[in-house]
Amino acid sequence: MKYYDKIDGHTIYLDIQGENEDFQVISVYAPNDIKQRKSFFQQIQDWILPGQTYVLGDFNSVTDTVDRKSGILDVTSRQLDLAQMCELHDLVEPLGA
């Protein structure tokens, strides 16, 4: 297993070699600043390998009304950047999360 701290303490990237397959785990703590977050999501996309990468952590984004106390989802670039990254790389939220 190889470990990298890729973006100023905002990510941990693990490259894991298993018996039957290799995969990557990217643990993130996305910046609060909108401009920094946009750049952050763009950088992460360069590391995602189809079918081999798990991305988890704090994205500092709310993507579903169930996660909002008010029940109202304020769609901003914060959610759009994350949604675009997920759609582009076929990333999904696990069931029951």
C-alpha positions in Angstrom: 0.0 0.0 0.0 1.3 3.5 -0.9 0.1 6.6 0.9 0.1 10.2 -0.5 -1.1 13.5 1.0 -2.0 15.1 -2.3 -3.6 18.5 -1.6 -2.4 20.5 1.4 -3.9 18.2 4.0 -7.2 18.0 2.2 -6.8 14.5 0.8 -5.2 11.2 1.6 -4.7 9.0 -1.5 -4.1 5.3 -0.9 -2.9 3.0 -3.7 -3.7 -0.6 -2.6 -2.5 -3.7 -4.3 -4.8 -6.6 -3.5 -4.4 -10.3 -4.3 -6.9 -10.2 -7.2 -7.1 -6.5 -8.0 -5.6 -3.1 -7.3 -7.7 -0.1 -6.3 -7.4 3.4 -5.0 -9.1 5.1 -2.0 -9.2 8.9 -1.9 -10.3 10.4 1.4 -11.2 14.1 1.1 -11.9 17.1 3.2 -13.1 19.7 0.6 -12.3 23.3 1.2 -15.1 25.6 2.3 -14.2 28.4 -0.1 -16.1 28.0 -3.4 -13.2 28.9 -5.7 -10.8 26.5 -3.8 -13.4 23.8 -3.9 -13.9 24.0 -7.6 -10.2 23.6 -8.2 -10.1 20.8 -5.6 -12.8 18.8 -7.4 -11.0 19.3 -10.7 -7.7 18.0 -9.3 -9.4 14.9 -7.7 -10.9 14.0 -11.1 -7.4 13.4 -12.5 -6.8 10.6 -10.0 -10.1 8.7 -10.4 -9.6 5.4 -12.3 -12.8 3.8 -13.7 -14.1 1.0 -11.5 -11.0 1.2 -9.3 -11.4 4.2 -7.1 -13.4 4.9 -3.9 -13.9 8.5 -3.0 -15.1 9.2 0.5 -15.0 12.0 3.1 -16.4 15.4 3.8 -17.2 17.1 0.5 -18.6 20.2 2.2 -21.7 19.9 0.0 -25.3 18.9 0.6 -26.8 17.0 -2.3 -30.1 15.9 -0.9 -32.9 17.7 1.0 -32.9 14.9 3.7 -29.5 16.2 4.7 -30.8 19.8 5.3 -32.5 20.7 8.6 -34.7 23.1 6.6 -35.5 20.5 4.0 -34.7 23.0 1.3 -31.8 22.4 -1.0 -30.0 25.5 -2.1 -28.4 24.5 -5.4 -25.2 26.4 -5.8 -21.9 25.8 -7.6 -20.9 23.9 -4.4 -23.4 21.1 -5.3 -23.0 21.4 -9.0 -19.2 20.9 -8.9 -19.6 17.7 -6.8 -22.6 16.5 -9.0 -20.6 17.0 -12.2 -17.6 15.1 -10.8 -19.9 12.2 -9.7 -21.7 12.1 -13.0 -18.6 12.2 -15.1 -16.9 9.3 -13.2 -20.1 7.3 -12.4 -19.6 7.8 -8.7 -22.6 6.9 -6.4 -23.5 7.4 -2.8 -23.7 4.1 -1.0 -27.2 2.8 -0.1 -28.1 3.7 3.5 -25.6 6.6 3.7 
